[in-house]
Amino acid sequence: MSEPIPPEVRARFPLITPEGAALLRRLEEHPHAPRYTHPGVDRLTPAGLRRAAEFEAQLGAGAEPGPPAWLADYVAACYRRVPAYRRRGPAPADFAAVPLTTRADLARAPWDFVPDDEPLDGLVVYNTSGTTGHPLAIPTHADTLTHYLPLLRAALRRHGLDLPSGPGRVAVLLVAWQRRTYTYAAVSALLGQAGFVKINLDPAEWRDPADRARFLDDCAPAVITGDPLAFAELAALPLTHRPAALVSTALALAPALARSLEARFGCPVLDVYSLNETGPLAVQQAGVYHLLQPRLHVEILDEAGRPCPPGGRGEVVVSGGFNPYLPLLRYRTNDFAAGEVRAGRLVLTALEGRPPVIFRGRAGRRVNSADVSLALRDLPLSQFALHQHADGALTLRMTPAPVAPAVVRERLLALFGAAAAITVEAVDALAAPAGKLRQFTTDLAAD
């Protein structure tokens, strides 16, 4: 007979079953588990479960090359319902006349992007880790967050793979490698009570560094997701488990690293282009990125904001998305690619994503660029860039902000070590000679 589900577990997982509760308990009380920093949750509602199934049924067709039929009504609704767009004035009749939206707009007032009539029941705010820039606060909903799983399944299907589900197993394990991040164990109603776990491979987050491999081997996740920094650390562990796939997101995946990981783990490595603002956008296959979301319109624009000709490289700009609390209108991603039409669908080529950056701190300790962002996240910096010189010295340049450079320097010293050579400069603007500002750069050779 199954044990009763404790009320505190039912509050975190409304749709959990006795089998799911047993798996959750095993993951949370595992003798080799990491120090979890956040309680796992899956507040998916029955209505959200239905919407997730409907959303998944729409996937797989790809994206139309031109403005889709739904776009005009979408623009009108945004100008009517969303404060950030409504204060611009009347909605332009020509979509090309809609002003571009930037990350700075969203960072400055994320609440202005929540539609007036969107119910706030279940609203959650997801604070991004700021892997490549200043962290964002993303308003979203528990039901909306589950849409990541259908998109993950769609990316796997493109490679002839599936995402196994069902009670008693870990379907997805997300690995991070940062000094500080949220970690948790959860079970997913959308995955039939299978486990979803996030861990941090930083040895300081474990009772014994050797527990990392022990825990991973015992969990035996079907799919492991993460970024290239975390995967490089994962490959160094003495794992015996072989997942069905590794799925790399958030940062640019170097082809050489992908080949090395495939050889190490004996499985495909998928490169997924994803943003916190949109979720997974596209998956790479044979050098081409296939768009995953049919309700996300993608443009490729030049420096003047004009559409690039087919095959011309420009900035990826998106409209739409599946998050009702963050309707995007011509949102500049600060990523660059070329757009081509293949088999009647728009695909991306020559994508320039976010390169992973590792800095060096005191005594050679590695410092993830995400940790830099987290160290500065509560400071009102509109824009900054950090560079490490060949001698190990660091220079941070920041645009004018109501915070003294000395305060920023103290934060960096706490991260890199009191003996680190750190210079903080206030500048009028940060130049981006290649068309895209690289927030984190280094002259030090990679390991």
RAQUI-V311116 format. One record per residue. N is the residue number from 1. NEAR is the number of other C-alpha atoms within 10 Angstrom. D_LAST is the distance of its C-alpha to the last C-alpha in Angstrom with 2 decimals. Layout:
# RAQUI-V311116
n=(N/N)
near=(NEAR/NEAR)
d_last=(D_LAST/D_LAST)
This chain:
# RAQUI-V311116
n=(1/2/3/4/5/6/7/8/9/10/11/12/13/14/15/16/17/18/19/20/21/22/23/24/25/26/27/28/29/30/31/32/33/34/35/36/37/38/39/40/41/42/43/44/45/46/47/48/49/50/51/52/53/54/55/56/57/58/59/60/61/62/63/64/65/66/67/68/69/70/71/72/73/74/75/76/77/78/79/80/81/82/83/84/85/86/87/88/89/90/91/92/93/94/95/96/97/98/99/100/101/102/103/104/105/106/107/108/109/110/111/112/113/114/115/116/117/118/119/120/121/122/123/124/125/126/127/128/129/130/131/132/133/134/135/136/137/138/139/140/141/142/143/144/145/146/147/148/149/150/151/152/153/154/155/156/157/158/159/160/161/162/163/164/165/166/167/168/169/170/171/172/173/174/175/176/177/178/179/180/181/182/183/184/185/186/187/188/189/190/191/192/193/194/195/196/197/198/199/200/201/202/203/204/205/206/207/208/209/210/211/212/213/214/215/216/217/218/219/220/221/222/223/224/225/226/227/228/229/230/231/232/233/234/235/236/237/238/239/240/241/242/243/244/245/246/247/248/249/250/251/252/253/254/255/256/257/258/259/260/261/262/263/264/265/266/267/268/269/270/271/272/273/274/275/276/277/278/279/280/281/282/283/284/285/286/287/288/289/290/291/292/293/294/295/296/297/298/299/300/301/302/303/304/305/306/307/308/309/310/311/312/313/314/315/316/317/318/319/320/321/322/323/324/325/326/327/328/329/330/331/332/333/334/335/336/337/338/339/340/341/342/343/344/345/346/347/348/349/350/351/352/353/354/355/356/357/358/359/360/361/362/363/364/365/366/367/368/369/370/371/372/373/374/375/376/377/378/379/380/381/382/383/384/385/386/387/388/389/390/391/392/393/394/395/396/397/398/399/400/401/402/403/404/405/406/407/408/409/410/411/412/413/414/415/416/417/418/419/420/421/422/423/424/425/426/427/428/429/430/431/432/433/434/435/436/437/438/439/440/441/442/443/444/445/446/447)
near=(4/9/9/9/15/9/10/9/16/16/13/16/22/17/19/23/19/15/18/25/24/17/22/25/13/15/24/19/11/13/12/20/23/28/15/19/15/12/13/21/19/22/22/24/16/13/9/19/18/13/16/21/13/11/17/18/11/13/19/17/13/19/23/19/18/12/13/13/9/11/17/15/9/16/22/16/16/21/20/17/16/21/16/19/25/16/10/12/9/11/18/15/11/8/14/12/10/15/14/16/19/16/16/13/14/20/15/13/11/19/17/17/22/22/22/13/8/12/11/13/8/12/15/15/14/14/13/19/23/18/24/22/22/26/18/21/19/21/19/21/21/18/21/18/19/21/22/16/18/19/22/21/16/22/28/22/13/16/15/8/14/17/18/17/19/18/21/19/20/29/26/28/22/21/21/24/24/23/19/18/20/15/20/21/25/25/33/26/25/21/20/19/26/24/26/24/23/23/26/25/22/18/15/13/21/18/14/12/16/13/16/24/19/19/18/20/16/14/22/19/25/20/23/24/23/21/23/26/20/20/22/15/14/20/13/10/15/12/16/13/17/17/18/20/23/28/22/25/21/22/23/18/22/12/11/9/14/20/12/14/20/16/12/13/18/15/15/19/24/22/26/28/25/17/13/15/21/21/21/22/21/22/28/21/14/5/13/17/22/25/27/26/26/20/19/21/24/26/25/26/22/17/10/6/17/12/16/17/14/13/15/16/21/25/25/23/23/21/21/24/19/20/20/17/25/22/22/28/24/21/23/21/17/18/17/23/21/22/28/19/15/12/7/11/15/21/25/25/18/15/21/19/17/20/17/20/19/20/25/18/21/15/10/10/12/14/19/21/23/25/21/25/20/21/16/18/18/10/16/13/16/14/17/23/20/21/20/20/14/11/9/19/15/22/17/20/20/21/15/18/13/9/11/13/17/12/12/20/19/15/15/24/16/12/17/23/16/13/11/18/17/21/17/21/16/15/12/9/12/16/12/10/8/7/14/13/15/20/21/24/18/18/12/14/8/8/4)
d_last=(53.22/50.24/49.66/50.54/47.73/47.49/48.43/45.20/43.24/45.70/45.19/41.45/41.98/45.44/45.31/43.86/45.75/46.28/43.75/41.16/42.02/41.55/38.03/37.18/38.50/36.50/33.21/34.06/35.38/32.92/32.34/28.55/28.35/26.06/27.64/28.89/29.17/31.70/34.61/34.22/36.83/38.25/41.25/41.99/45.73/47.97/48.34/44.59/44.29/46.81/45.09/41.76/43.60/45.25/41.96/40.43/43.52/42.83/39.34/38.61/40.78/38.11/38.96/41.87/41.16/43.72/44.89/45.78/49.26/48.22/46.62/49.83/50.95/47.50/47.52/51.05/50.19/47.21/49.47/52.12/50.14/47.00/47.51/44.51/46.04/49.70/49.74/48.88/52.40/53.80/51.51/51.31/53.10/50.47/47.01/45.47/47.11/45.30/43.05/39.30/37.70/34.44/31.92/33.60/36.90/35.59/33.78/36.94/39.39/38.16/41.63/43.24/41.77/43.49/46.74/49.94/51.38/48.32/49.16/46.95/47.43/44.08/42.12/38.69/36.12/32.50/30.21/26.95/23.65/23.02/19.60/19.87/22.98/25.81/26.77/29.94/32.85/33.83/37.40/37.80/39.76/39.20/40.77/38.60/35.31/36.30/36.22/32.46/33.28/35.62/33.06/30.44/33.14/33.95/30.39/30.38/33.83/32.69/30.61/33.53/32.21/33.87/33.07/35.11/37.04/39.64/40.09/38.38/34.96/31.74/31.44/28.36/25.54/23.31/19.94/18.34/15.46/16.91/18.51/21.85/23.32/26.41/26.46/29.59/31.42/34.03/36.27/37.13/40.70/39.55/37.73/40.83/39.74/36.36/33.54/30.90/28.30/25.46/23.06/20.20/17.44/16.98/18.35/20.76/22.64/23.72/26.29/24.17/20.47/21.74/24.01/21.34/21.58/25.29/26.09/24.30/25.95/29.29/29.15/28.29/27.79/29.00/26.36/23.07/22.17/19.32/16.69/13.38/11.55/13.99/13.90/10.24/11.40/14.66/13.51/12.35/15.94/18.80/20.77/23.80/24.99/24.70/25.40/27.40/24.73/21.57/22.31/19.65/21.07/20.67/17.62/17.09/15.83/14.19/16.35/13.72/12.30/16.01/16.84/14.23/15.61/19.10/18.74/17.36/20.12/22.81/23.73/23.65/21.05/22.99/21.75/24.17/24.73/25.91/26.99/28.24/31.36/32.18/30.39/29.06/30.18/29.22/27.48/25.97/27.75/27.56/25.97/28.66/28.52/31.74/33.09/33.97/36.40/39.91/40.84/38.04/39.03/36.28/36.87/34.89/36.06/35.72/35.33/39.06/38.92/40.70/39.95/37.94/39.65/38.45/35.15/34.60/31.38/31.85/30.98/31.27/34.19/35.52/38.85/40.00/37.93/38.89/38.66/42.25/41.17/38.94/40.78/38.77/40.53/38.65/35.48/32.83/29.43/27.55/25.98/27.11/28.27/31.22/34.03/35.95/38.83/38.58/41.27/42.74/39.69/37.20/33.61/30.55/28.62/25.86/24.70/22.34/21.03/18.77/15.13/12.78/11.47/9.45/10.94/10.87/14.14/16.16/14.91/11.22/12.00/10.18/12.88/13.45/15.54/18.20/18.69/19.49/22.06/23.54/23.94/25.94/27.64/31.07/31.29/33.35/30.78/31.67/28.54/25.59/22.34/19.52/17.44/15.04/15.76/13.96/15.70/14.50/17.92/18.54/21.38/22.94/25.79/28.31/31.55/34.77/35.02/37.29/34.68/34.15/30.88/31.19/31.02/27.78/26.33/27.45/25.68/22.34/23.00/23.67/20.27/18.09/20.43/23.74/22.47/20.11/21.34/22.26/24.75/26.49/28.67/31.36/31.91/34.51/32.17/28.57/28.42/26.74/27.28/25.72/27.91/25.41/24.19/20.45/20.60/17.01/15.11/12.62/12.43/9.17/6.53/3.79/0.00)
